[in-house]
Amino acid sequence: MIPPRLIFRKGALKILDQRLLPDRVKFISVKDAAATAKATKDMALRGAPLIGCAAAFGFALEIRRLRPSTSAGLRSLARRTASLLKAARPTAVALFYAADRMLNMALGFAAKNPGRFTAAARKELLDLIDREARLVTSEDAAACLAMGKLGADLLPKNCVVMTHCNAGALATMGIGTAVGVITAAHKLGKVKRAYACETRPYLQGARLTIWELMREGVPSELITDNMAAHIIKTCGVNAIVVGADRIAANGDTANKIGTYGLAVIARHHRIPFYVAAPAPTIDLLAYDGGAIVIEERSSEEVTFVKGLRIAPRGVKVRHPAFDVTPASLITALITEKGVISPVTRENIKKNLAK
Amino acid sequence: MIPPRLIFRKGALKILDQRLLPDRVKFISVKDAAATAKATKDMALRGAPLIGCAAAFGFALEIRRLRPSTSAGLRSLARRTASLLKAARPTAVALFYAADRMLNMALGFAAKNPGRFTAAARKELLDLIDREARLVTSEDAAACLAMGKLGADLLPKNCVVMTHCNAGALATMGIGTAVGVITAAHKLGKVKRAYACETRPYLQGARLTIWELMREGVPSELITDNMAAHIIKTCGVNAIVVGADRIAANGDTANKIGTYGLAVIARHHRIPFYVAAPAPTIDLLAYDGGAIVIEERSSEEVTFVKGLRIAPRGVKVRHPAFDVTPASLITALITEKGVISPVTRENIKKNLAK
């Protein structure tokens, strides 16, 4: 089984340090929003849905820590905390969704309880905030289960499936998005083999996805990212499933760097390319992929592997952490609310209205 | 400047150990064909043309070491040595070309000098074999220069070009094939920027190509293999140039794993995809790509980077070292004899007849 990713107990959040996986299972304990944001930025935790859940808990920690005693104090703290959390990473919209949801809950409470809080109101606030954070998390877990079922139905029998990065249990509080689809299909006896792309530079595929697949007993093989086209051509791959960090209103999808290339290769081989992501991943404020900010991370994450230099000193390096796959290359979006295909602005709207 | 890759002095071949680059410039000294084959197999030297040159020198070392005294002895030794060298790696045809060329030279000498050799004949044999090995090498260097000129002419002004693996000076005894095209274009002031894909698992791009480009003063950036599609889409890449390990009679091209995916991505973006390789890379005995043996190397080369494990114990891994790009995805083949475009069986025949 996969270790818990986040453990929220009053006053502290334990975060599974995914940078150490699969070598070591170790937790970091954080007690405020700043430490939660730092763990997110430093990639101790990663995966769009999980980043959102951590932000919800980080928000709850901060309210609990500073226990605002007036509605004005709560409003100010809530706004500051949401901003702090949202600054941790720029691409995953689940982070903004969760932080804004917690913020709105706090602002709503402040509106209903103007002025100085009574002792009962202060207790109610903490309970409310905690409950909302846990709700973000339980909704994520439920969404994973729903996507797993919907996605598994899309895959053919004896499926040979490929995935990129880690959109697994480790990226969520449930069974995962793309990997959840694969493990759900495996439980139905439908998966002949799963290929995990190692996902340079951070190796989420080699460290996390293949580890999850092995633990779940899925027949699986690890490949380097550049083997994908050859494996698709020669090994009968008949579906690719990936997760998403942000989906624009028209279906253009930002996901881990390498996703776009895989989608191009899938189209060339005429195999379906599925994106599985919970509904909060869809950002209706982003008209299309052009509106999505792509995080550029440090060059050291490319030039060093486990602390060892693999490229010459002084080398210039690019490190876009994500890329955008146009909706036209995506066979279907799988959300917990249903399968969106063809991927159009209208079909996305209909899905979200469900 | 790039260090010499092979230094052949009577009785020994010094081989630049490319596994240590760019950290250290160190040479291995080999004195016979078996040690040459082992260095090739272990990837102390790599790059299809260079593997061929090393085989020619390895052959010469062996004849010099055992100094056969009869035509029968020479024939037997020559056949054994050629087989030994050819077994080192299965994909690069330059290796077979060079070993067979040395073998034919030896068999021709044996035919002209039947029975026991005179002292003068034995000296003549050694001179002849040495000269032939040096000729293989000098022809390779000349072919690189010719390809560099032809390829540079194909590139537009202010070109943004991408390459994969290392088809540079380090892969040849000259300025390189694909990288030679880029450095030749740079000398004409035509290169705005060159992107080197790092080329997992062996990182020839990160360790060798970017190092060569930096040493030659080419404005260049290193990317992970899975960034290629995103960079092509967003950074104005207008040509891809790669080398080749073997080209079938119809133009299907075996090259470092990842080449095929790049070609698919280039086609999707409607940018030219060039293969630069000396004429001996074309294997007329291979009807098409299906006839090319793809070497499967050890999984440890994927799961370990610089001796450090990057994937779980017990993981299943694929490691095809090459893939095949169909001729239909190749805009032009560049050999020292000219530019072949469109890439067809007939045009390849015409080029080789020049």
Interface residues (C-beta under 8 A of the other chain):
Chain A: P22 D23 H164 Y195 C197 E198 T199 R200 P201 L203 A206 R207 I210 W211 M214 S220 E221 L222 I223 T224 D225 N226 M227 A228 A229 H230 I231 K233 I257 G258 Y260 G261 V264 I265 R267 H268 V302 T303 V305 K306 L308 R309 I310 A311 P312 G314 V315 K316 V317 R318 P320 D323 V324
Chain B: P22 D23 H164 Y195 C197 E198 T199 R200 P201 L203 A206 R207 I210 W211 M214 S220 E221 L222 I223 T224 D225 N226 M227 A228 A229 H230 I231 K233 I257 G258 Y260 G261 V264 I265 R267 H268 V302 T303 V305 K306 L308 R309 I310 A311 P312 G314 V315 K316 V317 R318 P320 D323 V324
